[in-house]
């Protein structure tokens, strides 16, 4: 059964929300104690090393929601006050592996756990918007390269002082809306667009890649989109997007950016987001950090994909 279609303004506040109950928190506490007594590199931690049946049961329900339900979930929450940031990352890493196989998020170093925090530079070729404080556009992760993840996970270690609201949108619903008024534009979305590869490739490889925004393999739909990286891709080639592509992209984002279409929420410390990266678009608004650098907004991201190899390019 595919992900349900939904409109953000019609969702119940509890839709997609999962709670770490007392049994799960007890298992997590035991796992933290075991890690304290037996220090081990995070990448070596496996769910099989820990007795966490209630957490596994909850994650199975989360997986069903991602694949057959709303396509997104908010897991509330890790008790950060009872653990260090490194211990929180370890638990997050273990829970994520119950959901799927982590894969590399950067070509240059094969990074498996990625810090999302403002590095103080504007976005552009080689600087992903996720390491700025700029407002993002709705996107799917790694749409601009060869092998995007199926599931994206985010752990909030420290929220911003203000702003930084999370938004998720069901792009299947967007396409259904477009079918009634913009069918010709949908057809253009099935043909290639040029993406900036963000320097995530060998020096011998091309700096851009061509991919359609919509790809349908049987009943399986995958959406690859990052509006900014499409425009950057054409700019790197010294080209302009074709008129039909421009109109199709504008129509697509007119629907996506309609406030009725998306769900907005404040991502709080200790909470974990998981998203179906094939059909759910996400973004965050611009934000302002705390003056104290120790309280900078900090998320940790995982990419999960069970097909291909664990390398960045699959």
ABEGO torsion letter per residue (X at the ends): XBBBBBBAAABBAABGBBBBBAAAAAAAAAAAAAAAABBBBAAABBAAABBBAAAAAAAAAAAAAAAABAGBBBBOBBBAAABBAAAAAAAAAAAAAAABBBBBABAAAGBABBBBBBAGBBBEBGBBAAABABBBBBBBBGAABABBBABBBBBBABBBABEGBBBBBBAAAAAAAAAAAAAAAAAAAABBBBBBAGGBBBAABBABBBBBABBBBEABBBBBBBAAAAAAAAAAAGBBBBAAAAAAAAAAAAAAABAAABBBBBBBBGBBBBBBAAABBBBBBBBBBBABAAABBBBBBBBBBABEBABAAX
